[in-house]
Amino acid sequence: MSVHEIPPTVDRDALLPGADFVDAYAIGIGSRTLDARSAAIQMIEHGPGWIGVLMRLRNLIVTPFGLRTPAPGRPDRGDSIGIFPVRSETPQRVVAGFDDSHLDFRVVIDVEDQAAGRRVVASTLVRTNNRLGRIYLATIMPFHRMVVRAMLRQLAA
């Protein structure tokens, strides 16, 4: 099962007007029945263990800069998936994310039917709000690519 970077098809203006960055990755899941919320929960809340270690390290590094870190405890699942507030949801798509002082972020999980089966597409949109946001985005980009690919691979396994 391989993850492919694909051209983003999300409507950037509808989801995050002025987004500076948009990417998308996809993986086939065969004929499995899976809705977008279930896919997002599996990816975000039950991803590979090393991602949690990476996120804890990130939180230690960014705290002195006043960037958002997750509050202790788990948010109510009805409103959030992992640390990300759900902004909109259908069975085929979940849009989650938040706005912060340095950047605004959306993750979009789509479950699509195709002739060869079904696939899950994870799209990320980011709008930087200042210099700190641009530096942060440039710093995390290599990790972002690894994390999204790993989450999708684990989902399809």
Contacts in CASP RR format, 6 or more apart in sequence:
PFRMAT RR
TARGET T0000
AUTHOR 0000-0000-0000
METHOD contacts of the structure
MODEL  1
MSVHEIPPTVDRDALLPGADFVDAYAIGIGSRTLDARSAAIQMIEHGPGW
IGVLMRLRNLIVTPFGLRTPAPGRPDRGDSIGIFPVRSETPQRVVAGFDD
SHLDFRVVIDVEDQAAGRRVVASTLVRTNNRLGRIYLATIMPFHRMVVRA
MLRQLAA
1 27 0 8 1.000
1 28 0 8 1.000
1 153 0 8 1.000
1 156 0 8 1.000
1 157 0 8 1.000
2 27 0 8 1.000
3 25 0 8 1.000
3 26 0 8 1.000
3 27 0 8 1.000
3 148 0 8 1.000
3 149 0 8 1.000
3 152 0 8 1.000
3 153 0 8 1.000
4 25 0 8 1.000
4 26 0 8 1.000
4 27 0 8 1.000
5 23 0 8 1.000
5 24 0 8 1.000
5 25 0 8 1.000
6 24 0 8 1.000
6 25 0 8 1.000
6 26 0 8 1.000
6 121 0 8 1.000
7 24 0 8 1.000
8 22 0 8 1.000
8 23 0 8 1.000
8 24 0 8 1.000
8 123 0 8 1.000
9 24 0 8 1.000
9 121 0 8 1.000
9 123 0 8 1.000
10 22 0 8 1.000
10 24 0 8 1.000
10 108 0 8 1.000
10 110 0 8 1.000
10 123 0 8 1.000
10 125 0 8 1.000
12 18 0 8 1.000
12 19 0 8 1.000
12 22 0 8 1.000
12 125 0 8 1.000
15 95 0 8 1.000
15 106 0 8 1.000
15 108 0 8 1.000
15 125 0 8 1.000
16 104 0 8 1.000
16 106 0 8 1.000
16 125 0 8 1.000
16 126 0 8 1.000
16 127 0 8 1.000
17 127 0 8 1.000
18 127 0 8 1.000
19 106 0 8 1.000
19 125 0 8 1.000
19 126 0 8 1.000
19 127 0 8 1.000
20 126 0 8 1.000
20 127 0 8 1.000
20 128 0 8 1.000
20 134 0 8 1.000
20 137 0 8 1.000
21 124 0 8 1.000
21 125 0 8 1.000
21 126 0 8 1.000
21 128 0 8 1.000
21 137 0 8 1.000
22 123 0 8 1.000
22 124 0 8 1.000
22 125 0 8 1.000
22 126 0 8 1.000
23 123 0 8 1.000
23 124 0 8 1.000
23 145 0 8 1.000
23 148 0 8 1.000
24 121 0 8 1.000
24 122 0 8 1.000
24 123 0 8 1.000
24 124 0 8 1.000
25 121 0 8 1.000
25 122 0 8 1.000
25 148 0 8 1.000
25 149 0 8 1.000
25 152 0 8 1.000
26 119 0 8 1.000
26 120 0 8 1.000
26 121 0 8 1.000
26 122 0 8 1.000
26 152 0 8 1.000
27 119 0 8 1.000
27 120 0 8 1.000
27 152 0 8 1.000
27 153 0 8 1.000
27 155 0 8 1.000
27 156 0 8 1.000
28 117 0 8 1.000
28 118 0 8 1.000
28 119 0 8 1.000
28 120 0 8 1.000
28 156 0 8 1.000
29 111 0 8 1.000
29 117 0 8 1.000
29 118 0 8 1.000
29 119 0 8 1.000
29 120 0 8 1.000
29 155 0 8 1.000
29 156 0 8 1.000
30 116 0 8 1.000
30 117 0 8 1.000
30 118 0 8 1.000
30 119 0 8 1.000
31 117 0 8 1.000
31 118 0 8 1.000
32 118 0 8 1.000
34 111 0 8 1.000
34 118 0 8 1.000
34 120 0 8 1.000
35 91 0 8 1.000
35 92 0 8 1.000
35 111 0 8 1.000
36 89 0 8 1.000
36 90 0 8 1.000
36 91 0 8 1.000
36 92 0 8 1.000
36 93 0 8 1.000
36 94 0 8 1.000
36 109 0 8 1.000
36 110 0 8 1.000
36 111 0 8 1.000
37 81 0 8 1.000
37 89 0 8 1.000
37 91 0 8 1.000
37 94 0 8 1.000
39 94 0 8 1.000
39 109 0 8 1.000
39 111 0 8 1.000
39 120 0 8 1.000
39 155 0 8 1.000
40 81 0 8 1.000
40 94 0 8 1.000
40 96 0 8 1.000
40 107 0 8 1.000
40 109 0 8 1.000
41 77 0 8 1.000
41 81 0 8 1.000
41 82 0 8 1.000
42 154 0 8 1.000
42 155 0 8 1.000
43 109 0 8 1.000
43 122 0 8 1.000
43 151 0 8 1.000
43 152 0 8 1.000
43 154 0 8 1.000
43 155 0 8 1.000
44 81 0 8 1.000
44 82 0 8 1.000
44 84 0 8 1.000
44 96 0 8 1.000
44 107 0 8 1.000
44 151 0 8 1.000
45 81 0 8 1.000
45 82 0 8 1.000
46 154 0 8 1.000
47 150 0 8 1.000
47 151 0 8 1.000
47 154 0 8 1.000
48 150 0 8 1.000
48 151 0 8 1.000
48 154 0 8 1.000
50 150 0 8 1.000
51 147 0 8 1.000
51 150 0 8 1.000
51 151 0 8 1.000
54 143 0 8 1.000
54 147 0 8 1.000
58 140 0 8 1.000
59 69 0 8 1.000
59 70 0 8 1.000
62 69 0 8 1.000
62 136 0 8 1.000
63 69 0 8 1.000
65 132 0 8 1.000
66 101 0 8 1.000
67 100 0 8 1.000
67 101 0 8 1.000
67 102 0 8 1.000
67 132 0 8 1.000
67 136 0 8 1.000
68 98 0 8 1.000
68 100 0 8 1.000
70 82 0 8 1.000
70 83 0 8 1.000
74 82 0 8 1.000
75 82 0 8 1.000
75 83 0 8 1.000
75 85 0 8 1.000
78 86 0 8 1.000
79 85 0 8 1.000
79 86 0 8 1.000
80 86 0 8 1.000
80 96 0 8 1.000
81 94 0 8 1.000
81 96 0 8 1.000
84 96 0 8 1.000
84 97 0 8 1.000
84 98 0 8 1.000
84 107 0 8 1.000
85 96 0 8 1.000
85 97 0 8 1.000
85 98 0 8 1.000
86 94 0 8 1.000
86 95 0 8 1.000
86 96 0 8 1.000
87 95 0 8 1.000
87 96 0 8 1.000
87 97 0 8 1.000
87 106 0 8 1.000
88 94 0 8 1.000
88 95 0 8 1.000
89 95 0 8 1.000
91 111 0 8 1.000
92 110 0 8 1.000
92 111 0 8 1.000
92 112 0 8 1.000
93 108 0 8 1.000
93 109 0 8 1.000
93 110 0 8 1.000
93 111 0 8 1.000
94 108 0 8 1.000
94 109 0 8 1.000
95 106 0 8 1.000
95 107 0 8 1.000
95 108 0 8 1.000
96 106 0 8 1.000
96 107 0 8 1.000
96 109 0 8 1.000
97 105 0 8 1.000
97 106 0 8 1.000
97 107 0 8 1.000
98 104 0 8 1.000
98 105 0 8 1.000
99 105 0 8 1.000
100 129 0 8 1.000
101 129 0 8 1.000
101 130 0 8 1.000
101 132 0 8 1.000
102 128 0 8 1.000
102 129 0 8 1.000
102 130 0 8 1.000
102 132 0 8 1.000
102 133 0 8 1.000
102 136 0 8 1.000
103 126 0 8 1.000
103 127 0 8 1.000
103 128 0 8 1.000
103 129 0 8 1.000
103 133 0 8 1.000
103 136 0 8 1.000
103 137 0 8 1.000
104 126 0 8 1.000
104 127 0 8 1.000
104 129 0 8 1.000
105 124 0 8 1.000
105 125 0 8 1.000
105 126 0 8 1.000
106 124 0 8 1.000
106 125 0 8 1.000
106 126 0 8 1.000
107 122 0 8 1.000
107 123 0 8 1.000
107 124 0 8 1.000
107 125 0 8 1.000
108 121 0 8 1.000
108 122 0 8 1.000
108 123 0 8 1.000
108 124 0 8 1.000
108 125 0 8 1.000
109 120 0 8 1.000
109 121 0 8 1.000
109 122 0 8 1.000
110 120 0 8 1.000
110 121 0 8 1.000
110 123 0 8 1.000
111 118 0 8 1.000
111 119 0 8 1.000
111 120 0 8 1.000
112 118 0 8 1.000
112 119 0 8 1.000
112 120 0 8 1.000
112 121 0 8 1.000
120 152 0 8 1.000
120 155 0 8 1.000
120 156 0 8 1.000
122 148 0 8 1.000
122 151 0 8 1.000
122 152 0 8 1.000
124 144 0 8 1.000
124 148 0 8 1.000
126 137 0 8 1.000
128 134 0 8 1.000
128 136 0 8 1.000
128 137 0 8 1.000
END
